[in-house]
Every structure is written in structure tokens, then in C-alpha cells.
Amino acid sequence: MPTDALSPDAIETALRQRQLPILAGRLPPGEFVMPDYDGLCLANIPATVAAILHGELPGACPPLHPELWRGWADGVRRVILLLVDAVGYLQLREAMARGDVPAWNRLAERGAFFPITTVFPSTTNALLTTLWTGYSPAAHGLLAYELYLREFGVAASALFFWPVAYHRHDLLVEWGLKPEDFVPVPAVGNILSKQGITVRTFLRETYAESALSQMHRRGLEQIDSFVDASDLWVGLRRTLSEHQAGRLLISAYWDVVDGIGHKYGPNDDSWPIELRSIGHMLEQEFLPRLTAAEREDTLLIITADHGLVPTPPEAAIKLDDHPTLRDALLIPPLGESRTPFFYPHPDQHETVRDYLTGQLNHAFIILERNTVLESGLLGPGPIYRETPYRLGDLVALARGKHYLAKQEKSLKMLGRHGGLSPAEMLVPLFITRLDS
């Protein structure tokens, strides 16, 4: 990659202009951002971290373009990877330009800062599974919030692992789902631990023992749970202190920004306040309290899983307002509200496709399942055998602020993700040395 292509603006332009050949001419120009699994995607972070720590992840997506990170990696023995849920690059950049989040400006000034893409669909469980395996959604099969799980004959949440019609956490485990075997590709913790790299992870106590967490944390001796920001930052500092020899990867996940964005919308005043709170904890409660030995040879990487778009009630496409569509479906739409997956009755495929493309073309672009699989939207293969069944026969890409609402109560969610808009797909990446 030439030097003049390394600026944040140049990278953003390149990502906005990038096309997938199979989708050329099918998508409106400039409306969507394609995931770039070749070296500018969150899917490239696991192999990047492994390479920095002199390890490797065979079969995983390749590292980020080396020009973006190798200048910060010399001699690094410890990496802290902090994922802040729902911080889109475009929104963060605007907040930084306004001076709303000064700590984030200082973080960018002392290291590297540029946009990359998330995976498709742009949703948390798909991305977290990619980060904890290094494999694309096509390969690991956890594509979206709600999926048809053929092996259990049920439409289920792939975040909470309950049936969509009966909400009890991890009920599918009682039905026979084994978290340690459910994801068909190796886990980062398992592989790196065998290479002599210690892997620690910090996760909110509420999620620490969930089925999804167990899927991701295969091969780890322990999961470090935290109650809130205070003990998270203390825990990170203590872990650095305990591991001053050897190679170490610390991963941490912060979820509050996502909850705020869903409830109030991404443009609410609470959004920059929460980012300022994160910056305060970083600058006042973490970095100044580290000793020189704890800072030495330590790299900090901060990124996000997706951005958000405002989704007011008037932008909803209510399924019950479209009985012709609703009644032609075998099961209600799954996937994400911004990327719904449709399962027509066997003899109603054309009816559903024609209705979506004719009556709802202002709100969605419709793709056939095979087109999605062949396009590269879900990333490189090998394609897991269950992925096609979990994808649905037709996949809808939301336009503007639109989304599909299956129930009236879902209209209360004022911010969403899962789609291909620039706001959802572009996420920030910060890289900085703690010993600089």
C-alpha cells in the first residue's frame, strides 16, 4: 500500500469506492460499504495480533495491511485489545472534530488512527465470533441476531440462544447444544495458548458464563468478569502487572455505548458523554497508574464492532402492514431488522421476491441467497455447511433509516445496526504504544 494511501481520509475513500464484482450494478452507487476482508476489516485483527506476538492463526483471515501497524509492533510482548460496542467511525470522527471527546483526539495523536470495515452483517455476535476465531461469518456460521438453526429445528437468538418465541437464556443448551462444539472453526485462545501466548479476556459479569461466551473462550483457563468500568480498568492493570514476562493478549469488551444507542438513538447527548467517560477512565484511572515495567513493550488497540443509524418509528416497515408478504412466508423474517432474512413458502418464492422488489424497493435492496454466498459479503470460505440454511432464501439490505419491524414494541429501539450503510460498516481503529 503506497504511503499516500495510509491517511484516514484516503482509506475511507478507498473503502467507500470498493466494490464486489458479483454485486456490481446491483447496488446503488455510494449507498453501501462492502466489507474488506483482504486487509482492512475487523476480521483481520486476530491474525494481526498473532503476528505482532510472533504467533500464527493457520486458516484465519489474513492480517491487516502491514503498513498500517508494523511501525508500532517492534518488540511488543503484550497486546491489549479493547472492543467498544457501537462506536462508528463517522460519528466518532465528527465528535472528535467538534472537540466533544478530547481523550480520543489525544489517543489518535499519539498513535495510529484510521477506519476499517466490520463484517457483514454488521452485528455483535457475528463480529465477536470472528474476533475469537479469525474466521469470516461464512466459515463460522454465526451470521446475525436471529437464525434458523436447522440442527435444532428452531428459529433462535444466536446471541442469547433461546427460541424466538420463548425467551429463556441458553435454553438451547438444555436442548442439547454444546457451546464447545457449536462453532465449527478453531478458537483464537486455543491456538495461541498452545503457542505459549497467554490469553486473558474481560467480560461483563452478566455475560461471562453465557453459551456465546463459552463458544468464544474455548481454550482459556479463566474468564475475568467485571461489574462495571471501575473494576474493568483495575483488572486490566493488575493483569499487566502479573504478566511482565512472556507474551500476553488481553481482550476486553465494553457494551454500554451500544445500549445507549439502541435506546435513545446514536445522536442523543448521552453518546458523547459515555465516550468521554471511557476516555476519562483511560487517561485518569489506567494509564497514569501503570508502572514503567507495566507499560514496556505493550501495545493498546481500540476498535468497535459496528456503528449505528438512527431508526425512528416512521422509518419502520411493519410486517403486519404487508399481509401479502407476511402470509407468503414459511416463518417470520430472521437475521437483523436492518438485514432481514426471508424464508418463503416453497411455492411462494417469486411472490415474496416480487413483493419486496416491487412494493418495498424504497426501503430494501433484495439479493438471492446464492448471490450473497458467492459475492464475498460474508467473507472468504470455506463456507460452513449450515451457513446457507441460516441465511434464508432472500436477504434484504436496508436503505436509509429503514428497518423491518415484526412487532409493535420493537419501534422503541431508536438506533440499529446490521446493514451495509457507511455509518454501520466503518469503524475506528486506534493503535498506540504504552511505552512511548
MOBEL-V496194 format. One line per field, one symbol per residue. psi: psi as a letter, one per 40 degrees, with the letter a starting at -180 (. if undefined). burial: + if it has 9 or more other ideal C-beta (glycine too) atoms within 8 Angstrom, else -. A space follows every 10 residues. Layout:
psi->???
burial->???
This chain:
psi->hideeeiddd ddddddehih ddehedihhe dihiigeeef ideedddddd ddefaighei iiiihddded eeehehehhh hhhhhfgidd dddddddeed gdddddddde aihiiiiaih igiddddddd dedeiidddd egdidhihgd defihihede fiidehghhf ddddeehhde edheiiiddd dddeeehhhi ihiiddedei ddddddfhei dihhiidadd eddddddddd ddgeiiihhh hihheddddd dddeieeidd dddddddddd ddddecddeh iddddhfhhh hhaidiaiih gideeihhde egddddeeid iiiabidegi hhgiideedd dddddddddf eddihhiidd dddededeii aihideddde didhhhhiib eiihhdidde eehehiaeae iddddhiihh hihee.
burial->----++-+-+ ++-+++-+-+ --+---+--- -++++++-++ ++++++++++ +++-+-+--+ +-++---++- -++--+++++ ++++++++++ +++-++---+ ++++++++-- ++++++++++ ++++++++++ ++++++++++ +++++++++- -+--++++-+ ++++-----+ +++---+-+- --+-+-++++ +++---++++ ++++--++-+ ++++++++++ --++++--++ +++++++-++ +-+---++++ ++++--++-+ ++++++-+-- ++-+++++++ +++-++---+ ---++--+++ ++++++++++ +---+++-+- -+--++-++- -+++++++++ ++++---++- +++-++---+ +-+++++++- +++-+++++- --++-+++-+ +++++++++- -++++----+ --++++++++ ++++++++++ ++++--
